[in-house]
Amino acid sequence: ENQKAGRTGADLDQHTRQIVKVLYECLNTKDSARALSIVRSEPHLSTEAYNMALNVCCKAMRLDHARIVFREMPERQLIAFNAIINCAGRKKKLSQAKMYFHSLQQEGHKPDLVTYTSLMNAHGVVGRLAEAEALWKQLCDKFRPNAVCFTTIMAACAAAQDAARCRHYFEML
């Protein structure tokens, strides 16, 4: 177990720290190509390194790179699903966001506040207010909505050009 890619002990720790350092640089520069290259060239990345590489791709809005990193992940945590659902939504790829939402549940994860907010945003940015509001109701049944949730549902109302619904949510704040 201590041997990964021919490294042991302190060498592995040093190598892992170096990868994380490079991925952090990628995050700061939104260099998703470099992050993807690391995922493809390093055979035994930690879950945290995969999550960081995925985050780089999502922050850079490179859904194509994010999908590859996500597919390569040996262990997918809820944070990874949330990141890719959010990225797909921001890229207006509703069907992909919904697919990842269903995959999340199939893999045994429970959607959290971030998951619902990200999927609600995915519906909102493409003008699907009714679906965004259905997710809002599910979210409210399970969690206490925060300012991000309210902002997201109000943005969905604005995208659908429904000022009355937007005002309704604003008054709930």
N, C-alpha and C positions, 0 to 999 in steps of 0.2 A: 504493500500500500504506500509506503514512503517513496517508492521509486516511480517516477513519472518521467517519461521521455528521457530515460537514462540519467536522471538527476536524483540526488538523495539529500535529505536533511537540510542543512544550511544553503546548499546550492539551489534546491527547489524553492526555498523561501525567498532567496535573493532573486531568482528568476521570476517568481510570481510577483514580487514587489516591482520588478522592472516592467513587467507586462502591464500591471495596474498603472504605473507611472505613465507609460506610453498611451494607454487608453484614456487616462485623465487629460493628457495633452490633446488627444483626438477630440475629446469632449469639448474642450475649450475652443478648439478651432473648427469644430463640426466636420472633422475629417472622417467621414464614414467609410471611404475607400480603404484607408489605412486600418481602421478598426476591423473591417471585413477581412482584410488581408491577414490580420493577426488571428482571427477565428479560423481561417482556412489553413494557416501554417502551424498553429500550435495544437498538438493532438490532445492535450489534457488540461484544458483551461478550467479554472474554478467556476462554480456557478456565478459567483460575484463578477468575475471577469466577463462571462457571457452576458450577464445583465448590463454591465457597463458598456460593452460593445453594442448591444441592442439600443441602449439609451443614446449612444452617440449617433447611430443611424436614424433614430426617431427625432432627435433634436435637429439633425441636418435635413429632416423631412425626406429622407431617402427610404421610402417604403420598400423599394426593391431590395436594397441592402438589408433592411430590417427583417424582411421575410426570410432571407437566406440565413442570417444569424439565428433567428427564431427556430428555423427548421433544424439547424445544427445543434441546438441546445439539448444536452442529454437529460437535463432536469429543468422543467419549466415551472417557475414559481408564479404566484399571482402577480407580482410586480412586472414580470415579463409580459403577461397577457395584457395588463393594464397599459403598458407602454405601446404595444403594437395596436391595440384597439384605438388608443388615442391618436396614434400616427395615422392609421387608416382613416379615421374620422376626419382629421384635419386635412387629409388629402382628398376628401370627398369620395372615399371608396367605402360606401355604406355596406355593400354586400360582404366585403372583406372584414369590416369591423364586426358585423353580425356573425360571420363564420368563426372568428376568433372568440367571440363571446360564447358561442355554443361549444367550441372546443375546450374552453376553460372549464365549463361545467362537466363535459364528458371526461376530462382528466381529473375530476374530483375536487376542483376548487370551488369556493363559494364567492360569488361576486361581492365586492365591497363598495363603499361609497364612491371611490375613484372609478371603479368599473362602470357603475351605473351612470356616473357623470360623463365619462368618456363616450359611452354608447349613446347617451342622450345628445351629446354634442354632435356625434356622427349623424344622427337623424336631423338635428337642427340645421346644420350647415347646408343640407340639401333640401331644406324647406319642408321636412316631414314633421310638422308640428304635432299632429295627433299622436304619432308614435313616440315623439319626445315626451309628450305629456303622459302617455301611458307608462313610460319608464320613470318619469317624475313620481307618479303614484306608487310604483313599486319601490322606488328609493325611499319615499316618505314612510311607507309601511315598515321598512326595515331599519332606517337610519334617521338621524336628525340632520336635515340638510344644512350645509354651511354656505358661506357667501359664494363660493365657487359654484355650488349647485344652483343657487338662485341666479347668478350671472349667466350660467349656461342655459337655463330654461328661458330667461329673458332674451338672450341672444337668439334662441330658436324662434321665439315669438317675433323678434325683429326681422329675422330672415324670412319669415312667413308674412311679414308686413301686417301683423296683428297687434296694433298698439293697445287695444283693450285688454288682451291677454297679458301683454307685457306689464301693463299697469297693475293688473290683478296680482301678479307675482311680486312686483315691486312693493305693493301694499302689504304683502305677507311678511316682508323682511322685518 
